[in-house]
Amino acid sequence: MEGEINNFIMVWTIAASTMSYCHTIGKLTSQGTSRLIALLPAIILLFLLPLRLTSIHLGGPSSFVI
């Protein structure tokens, strides 16, 4: 369980920084394909982050919120 808490902290730290990146890129780039290309890796990362959590008690709510 100790490793799971470390994974949980890592997942939420990366998620917060990725959401901050998305917010900043959304302000700086114009609408269209350039914004989509800039945000697509971050969106994929946000979909894959909860898979690092193996506990249903941490992974389920994290998946729902992220």
Biopython code that builds the backbone (N, CA, C, O; Angstrom):
import numpy as np
from Bio.PDB.StructureBuilder import StructureBuilder

atoms = [
    (1, "MET", "N", (0.819, -1.202, 0.000)),
    (1, "MET", "CA", (0.000, 0.000, 0.000)),
    (1, "MET", "C", (0.857, 1.257, 0.000)),
    (1, "MET", "O", (0.434, 2.312, -0.474)),
    (2, "GLU", "N", (2.066, 1.131, 0.539)),
    (2, "GLU", "CA", (2.935, 2.297, 0.593)),
    (2, "GLU", "C", (3.333, 2.775, -0.802)),
    (2, "GLU", "O", (3.425, 3.978, -1.047)),
    (3, "GLY", "N", (3.566, 1.837, -1.709)),
    (3, "GLY", "CA", (3.890, 2.191, -3.087)),
    (3, "GLY", "C", (2.700, 2.801, -3.803)),
    (3, "GLY", "O", (2.858, 3.644, -4.686)),
    (4, "GLU", "N", (1.498, 2.366, -3.414)),
    (4, "GLU", "CA", (0.286, 2.895, -4.043)),
    (4, "GLU", "C", (0.071, 4.367, -3.684)),
    (4, "GLU", "O", (-0.386, 5.150, -4.516)),
    (5, "ILE", "N", (0.395, 4.736, -2.468)),
    (5, "ILE", "CA", (0.273, 6.141, -2.059)),
    (5, "ILE", "C", (1.261, 6.996, -2.850)),
    (5, "ILE", "O", (0.926, 8.108, -3.259)),
    (6, "ASN", "N", (2.469, 6.489, -3.067)),
    (6, "ASN", "CA", (3.445, 7.229, -3.870)),
    (6, "ASN", "C", (2.949, 7.386, -5.307)),
    (6, "ASN", "O", (3.103, 8.454, -5.899)),
    (7, "ASN", "N", (2.351, 6.328, -5.875)),
    (7, "ASN", "CA", (1.779, 6.422, -7.216)),
    (7, "ASN", "C", (0.638, 7.428, -7.252)),
    (7, "ASN", "O", (0.509, 8.184, -8.215)),
    (8, "PHE", "N", (-0.187, 7.445, -6.216)),
    (8, "PHE", "CA", (-1.316, 8.368, -6.134)),
    (8, "PHE", "C", (-0.832, 9.812, -6.130)),
    (8, "PHE", "O", (-1.382, 10.657, -6.835)),
    (9, "ILE", "N", (0.183, 10.090, -5.348)),
    (9, "ILE", "CA", (0.732, 11.444, -5.279)),
    (9, "ILE", "C", (1.350, 11.830, -6.616)),
    (9, "ILE", "O", (1.181, 12.957, -7.081)),
    (10, "MET", "N", (2.072, 10.887, -7.239)),
    (10, "MET", "CA", (2.690, 11.158, -8.532)),
    (10, "MET", "C", (1.626, 11.426, -9.605)),
    (10, "MET", "O", (1.768, 12.353, -10.402)),
    (11, "VAL", "N", (0.563, 10.614, -9.624)),
    (11, "VAL", "CA", (-0.502, 10.780, -10.615)),
    (11, "VAL", "C", (-1.156, 12.145, -10.473)),
    (11, "VAL", "O", (-1.373, 12.823, -11.477)),
    (12, "TRP", "N", (-1.475, 12.562, -9.265)),
    (12, "TRP", "CA", (-2.156, 13.837, -9.083)),
    (12, "TRP", "C", (-1.234, 15.024, -9.315)),
    (12, "TRP", "O", (-1.697, 16.084, -9.735)),
    (13, "THR", "N", (0.059, 14.872, -9.052)),
    (13, "THR", "CA", (1.002, 15.938, -9.355)),
    (13, "THR", "C", (1.127, 16.133, -10.862)),
    (13, "THR", "O", (1.116, 17.262, -11.354)),
    (14, "ILE", "N", (1.245, 15.030, -11.585)),
    (14, "ILE", "CA", (1.334, 15.111, -13.042)),
    (14, "ILE", "C", (0.025, 15.630, -13.628)),
    (14, "ILE", "O", (0.040, 16.415, -14.576)),
    (15, "ALA", "N", (-1.106, 15.199, -13.075)),
    (15, "ALA", "CA", (-2.406, 15.660, -13.577)),
    (15, "ALA", "C", (-2.567, 17.163, -13.375)),
    (15, "ALA", "O", (-3.056, 17.857, -14.267)),
    (16, "ALA", "N", (-2.165, 17.670, -12.223)),
    (16, "ALA", "CA", (-2.286, 19.111, -11.967)),
    (16, "ALA", "C", (-1.387, 19.914, -12.900)),
    (16, "ALA", "O", (-1.795, 20.954, -13.419)),
    (17, "SER", "N", (-0.173, 19.435, -13.112)),
    (17, "SER", "CA", (0.718, 20.172, -14.007)),
    (17, "SER", "C", (0.249, 20.079, -15.460)),
    (17, "SER", "O", (0.411, 21.033, -16.221)),
    (18, "THR", "N", (-0.326, 18.947, -15.849)),
    (18, "THR", "CA", (-0.846, 18.807, -17.209)),
    (18, "THR", "C", (-2.059, 19.701, -17.431)),
    (18, "THR", "O", (-2.204, 20.297, -18.498)),
    (19, "MET", "N", (-2.918, 19.796, -16.444)),
    (19, "MET", "CA", (-4.077, 20.687, -16.572)),
    (19, "MET", "C", (-3.642, 22.149, -16.632)),
    (19, "MET", "O", (-4.255, 22.952, -17.336)),
    (20, "SER", "N", (-2.598, 22.491, -15.902)),
    (20, "SER", "CA", (-2.048, 23.846, -15.974)),
    (20, "SER", "C", (-1.465, 24.118, -17.366)),
    (20, "SER", "O", (-1.639, 25.205, -17.917)),
    (21, "TYR", "N", (-0.784, 23.135, -17.918)),
    (21, "TYR", "CA", (-0.257, 23.247, -19.280)),
    (21, "TYR", "C", (-1.389, 23.450, -20.282)),
    (21, "TYR", "O", (-1.291, 24.304, -21.163)),
    (22, "CYS", "N", (-2.456, 22.675, -20.154)),
    (22, "CYS", "CA", (-3.596, 22.802, -21.074)),
    (22, "CYS", "C", (-4.230, 24.185, -20.981)),
    (22, "CYS", "O", (-4.605, 24.769, -21.998)),
    (23, "HIS", "N", (-4.350, 24.700, -19.782)),
    (23, "HIS", "CA", (-4.937, 26.023, -19.590)),
    (23, "HIS", "C", (-4.061, 27.096, -20.251)),
    (23, "HIS", "O", (-4.573, 27.996, -20.916)),
    (24, "THR", "N", (-2.758, 26.995, -20.067)),
    (24, "THR", "CA", (-1.841, 27.973, -20.635)),
    (24, "THR", "C", (-1.804, 27.894, -22.162)),
    (24, "THR", "O", (-1.849, 28.920, -22.841)),
    (25, "ILE", "N", (-1.723, 26.683, -22.696)),
    (25, "ILE", "CA", (-1.698, 26.516, -24.150)),
    (25, "ILE", "C", (-3.010, 26.983, -24.760)),
    (25, "ILE", "O", (-3.016, 27.540, -25.858)),
    (26, "GLY", "N", (-4.117, 26.765, -24.067)),
    (26, "GLY", "CA", (-5.410, 27.220, -24.562)),
    (26, "GLY", "C", (-5.484, 28.729, -24.693)),
    (26, "GLY", "O", (-6.175, 29.244, -25.572)),
    (27, "LYS", "N", (-4.780, 29.437, -23.829)),
    (27, "LYS", "CA", (-4.757, 30.897, -23.906)),
    (27, "LYS", "C", (-3.806, 31.404, -24.989)),
    (27, "LYS", "O", (-4.086, 32.410, -25.641)),
    (28, "LEU", "N", (-2.687, 30.714, -25.180)),
    (28, "LEU", "CA", (-1.630, 31.223, -26.043)),
    (28, "LEU", "C", (-1.810, 30.889, -27.519)),
    (28, "LEU", "O", (-1.383, 31.667, -28.372)),
    (29, "THR", "N", (-2.418, 29.774, -27.842)),
    (29, "THR", "CA", (-2.521, 29.376, -29.244)),
    (29, "THR", "C", (-3.895, 29.729, -29.798)),
    (29, "THR", "O", (-4.876, 29.855, -29.065)),
    (30, "SER", "N", (-3.928, 29.882, -31.108)),
    (30, "SER", "CA", (-5.204, 30.182, -31.751)),
    (30, "SER", "C", (-6.000, 28.900, -31.940)),
    (30, "SER", "O", (-5.445, 27.802, -31.892)),
    (31, "GLN", "N", (-7.294, 29.043, -32.153)),
    (31, "GLN", "CA", (-8.153, 27.887, -32.326)),
    (31, "GLN", "C", (-7.814, 27.171, -33.617)),
    (31, "GLN", "O", (-7.382, 27.783, -34.594)),
    (32, "GLY", "N", (-8.015, 25.876, -33.604)),
    (32, "GLY", "CA", (-7.781, 25.098, -34.814)),
    (32, "GLY", "C", (-6.859, 23.933, -34.565)),
    (32, "GLY", "O", (-6.731, 23.440, -33.444)),
    (33, "THR", "N", (-6.220, 23.503, -35.632)),
    (33, "THR", "CA", (-5.399, 22.300, -35.555)),
    (33, "THR", "C", (-4.134, 22.506, -34.728)),
    (33, "THR", "O", (-3.639, 21.554, -34.125)),
    (34, "SER", "N", (-3.601, 23.720, -34.684)),
    (34, "SER", "CA", (-2.399, 23.947, -33.877)),
    (34, "SER", "C", (-2.678, 23.739, -32.394)),
    (34, "SER", "O", (-1.848, 23.184, -31.674)),
    (35, "ARG", "N", (-3.843, 24.183, -31.940)),
    (35, "ARG", "CA", (-4.216, 23.968, -30.545)),
    (35, "ARG", "C", (-4.472, 22.487, -30.282)),
    (35, "ARG", "O", (-4.089, 21.967, -29.234)),
    (36, "LEU", "N", (-5.108, 21.818, -31.217)),
    (36, "LEU", "CA", (-5.378, 20.393, -31.063)),
    (36, "LEU", "C", (-4.088, 19.597, -30.991)),
    (36, "LEU", "O", (-3.955, 18.700, -30.158)),
    (37, "ILE", "N", (-3.140, 19.917, -31.855)),
    (37, "ILE", "CA", (-1.857, 19.210, -31.853)),
    (37, "ILE", "C", (-1.107, 19.473, -30.547)),
    (37, "ILE", "O", (-0.442, 18.573, -30.034)),
    (38, "ALA", "N", (-1.198, 20.667, -30.011)),
    (38, "ALA", "CA", (-0.515, 20.993, -28.756)),
    (38, "ALA", "C", (-1.171, 20.313, -27.564)),
    (38, "ALA", "O", (-0.483, 19.965, -26.605)),
    (39, "LEU", "N", (-2.477, 20.116, -27.602)),
    (39, "LEU", "CA", (-3.193, 19.554, -26.463)),
    (39, "LEU", "C", (-3.371, 18.041, -26.525)),
    (39, "LEU", "O", (-3.640, 17.420, -25.497)),
    (40, "LEU", "N", (-3.233, 17.442, -27.679)),
    (40, "LEU", "CA", (-3.485, 16.016, -27.828)),
    (40, "LEU", "C", (-2.587, 15.133, -26.946)),
    (40, "LEU", "O", (-3.104, 14.196, -26.338)),
    (41, "PRO", "N", (-1.285, 15.375, -26.844)),
    (41, "PRO", "CA", (-0.477, 14.546, -25.927)),
    (41, "PRO", "C", (-0.907, 14.686, -24.468)),
    (41, "PRO", "O", (-0.874, 13.709, -23.720)),
    (42, "ALA", "N", (-1.303, 15.868, -24.062)),
    (42, "ALA", "CA", (-1.750, 16.072, -22.684)),
    (42, "ALA", "C", (-3.064, 15.344, -22.419)),
    (42, "ALA", "O", (-3.255, 14.785, -21.339)),
    (43, "ILE", "N", (-3.967, 15.346, -23.391)),
    (43, "ILE", "CA", (-5.244, 14.660, -23.229)),
    (43, "ILE", "C", (-5.033, 13.159, -23.128)),
    (43, "ILE", "O", (-5.657, 12.491, -22.304)),
    (44, "ILE", "N", (-4.148, 12.630, -23.971)),
    (44, "ILE", "CA", (-3.851, 11.200, -23.909)),
    (44, "ILE", "C", (-3.217, 10.848, -22.567)),
    (44, "ILE", "O", (-3.543, 9.819, -21.975)),
    (45, "LEU", "N", (-2.317, 11.695, -22.089)),
    (45, "LEU", "CA", (-1.686, 11.460, -20.789)),
    (45, "LEU", "C", (-2.727, 11.454, -19.668)),
    (45, "LEU", "O", (-2.652, 10.619, -18.766)),
    (46, "LEU", "N", (-3.685, 12.361, -19.709)),
    (46, "LEU", "CA", (-4.712, 12.408, -18.670)),
    (46, "LEU", "C", (-5.612, 11.172, -18.702)),
    (46, "LEU", "O", (-6.118, 10.748, -17.663)),
    (47, "PHE", "N", (-5.813, 10.594, -19.887)),
    (47, "PHE", "CA", (-6.580, 9.353, -19.968)),
    (47, "PHE", "C", (-5.802, 8.165, -19.402)),
    (47, "PHE", "O", (-6.396, 7.257, -18.820)),
    (48, "LEU", "N", (-4.492, 8.165, -19.568)),
    (48, "LEU", "CA", (-3.673, 7.025, -19.161)),
    (48, "LEU", "C", (-3.188, 7.086, -17.711)),
    (48, "LEU", "O", (-2.822, 6.054, -17.148)),
    (49, "LEU", "N", (-3.178, 8.246, -17.108)),
    (49, "LEU", "CA", (-2.658, 8.381, -15.741)),
    (49, "LEU", "C", (-3.365, 7.504, -14.711)),
    (49, "LEU", "O", (-2.673, 6.869, -13.914)),
    (50, "PRO", "N", (-4.685, 7.425, -14.673)),
    (50, "PRO", "CA", (-5.321, 6.601, -13.641)),
    (50, "PRO", "C", (-5.012, 5.113, -13.759)),
    (50, "PRO", "O", (-5.248, 4.371, -12.806)),
    (51, "LEU", "N", (-4.501, 4.659, -14.879)),
    (51, "LEU", "CA", (-4.163, 3.249, -15.026)),
    (51, "LEU", "C", (-2.957, 2.862, -14.176)),
    (51, "LEU", "O", (-2.718, 1.675, -13.955)),
    (52, "ARG", "N", (-2.201, 3.834, -13.701)),
    (52, "ARG", "CA", (-1.060, 3.544, -12.819)),
    (52, "ARG", "C", (-1.507, 3.153, -11.418)),
    (52, "ARG", "O", (-0.726, 2.577, -10.659)),
    (53, "LEU", "N", (-2.739, 3.454, -11.068)),
    (53, "LEU", "CA", (-3.250, 3.139, -9.740)),
    (53, "LEU", "C", (-3.941, 1.775, -9.783)),
    (53, "LEU", "O", (-4.870, 1.567, -10.563)),
    (54, "THR", "N", (-3.487, 0.860, -8.950)),
    (54, "THR", "CA", (-4.045, -0.489, -8.965)),
    (54, "THR", "C", (-5.159, -0.670, -7.946)),
    (54, "THR", "O", (-5.974, -1.582, -8.092)),
    (55, "SER", "N", (-5.219, 0.156, -6.936)),
    (55, "SER", "CA", (-6.263, 0.069, -5.924)),
    (55, "SER", "C", (-7.555, 0.696, -6.455)),
    (55, "SER", "O", (-7.543, 1.813, -6.974)),
    (56, "ILE", "N", (-8.646, -0.017, -6.324)),
    (56, "ILE", "CA", (-9.935, 0.500, -6.811)),
    (56, "ILE", "C", (-10.383, 1.704, -5.986)),
    (56, "ILE", "O", (-11.104, 2.567, -6.488)),
    (57, "HIS", "N", (-9.962, 1.766, -4.732)),
    (57, "HIS", "CA", (-10.372, 2.872, -3.864)),
    (57, "HIS", "C", (-9.679, 4.180, -4.233)),
    (57, "HIS", "O", (-10.214, 5.255, -3.963)),
    (58, "LEU", "N", (-8.514, 4.108, -4.837)),
    (58, "LEU", "CA", (-7.824, 5.312, -5.292)),
    (58, "LEU", "C", (-8.006, 5.528, -6.794)),
    (58, "LEU", "O", (-8.150, 6.665, -7.244)),
    (59, "GLY", "N", (-8.001, 4.455, -7.562)),
    (59, "GLY", "CA", (-8.080, 4.562, -9.014)),
    (59, "GLY", "C", (-9.456, 4.952, -9.515)),
    (59, "GLY", "O", (-9.565, 5.719, -10.472)),
    (60, "GLY", "N", (-10.521, 4.437, -8.888)),
    (60, "GLY", "CA", (-11.880, 4.741, -9.332)),
    (60, "GLY", "C", (-12.228, 6.216, -9.239)),
    (60, "GLY", "O", (-12.599, 6.819, -10.245)),
    (61, "PRO", "N", (-12.120, 6.812, -8.060)),
    (61, "PRO", "CA", (-12.417, 8.244, -7.953)),
    (61, "PRO", "C", (-11.451, 9.119, -8.756)),
    (61, "PRO", "O", (-11.852, 10.153, -9.290)),
    (62, "SER", "N", (-10.201, 8.716, -8.842)),
    (62, "SER", "CA", (-9.241, 9.490, -9.638)),
    (62, "SER", "C", (-9.633, 9.469, -11.108)),
    (62, "SER", "O", (-9.580, 10.498, -11.782)),
    (63, "SER", "N", (-10.026, 8.307, -11.606)),
    (63, "SER", "CA", (-10.461, 8.212, -12.998)),
    (63, "SER", "C", (-11.687, 9.082, -13.249)),
    (63, "SER", "O", (-11.795, 9.722, -14.294)),
    (64, "PHE", "N", (-12.597, 9.103, -12.304)),
    (64, "PHE", "CA", (-13.813, 9.887, -12.458)),
    (64, "PHE", "C", (-13.508, 11.383, -12.477)),
    (64, "PHE", "O", (-14.065, 12.116, -13.294)),
    (65, "VAL", "N", (-12.636, 11.838, -11.591)),
    (65, "VAL", "CA", (-12.352, 13.274, -11.479)),
    (65, "VAL", "C", (-11.459, 13.751, -12.616)),
    (65, "VAL", "O", (-11.698, 14.817, -13.184)),
    (66, "ILE", "N", (-10.438, 12.977, -12.951)),
    (66, "ILE", "CA", (-9.530, 13.408, -14.027)),
    (66, "ILE", "C", (-10.262, 13.316, -15.329)),
    (66, "ILE", "O", (-9.698, 13.628, -16.378)),
]
sb = StructureBuilder()
sb.init_structure("model")
sb.init_model(0)
sb.init_chain("A")
sb.init_seg("    ")
for serial, (resi, resn, name, xyz) in enumerate(atoms, 1):
    if name == "N":
        sb.init_residue(resn, " ", resi, " ")
    sb.init_atom(name, np.array(xyz, "f"), 0.0, 1.0, " ", f" {name:<3s}", serial, name[0])
structure = sb.get_structure()
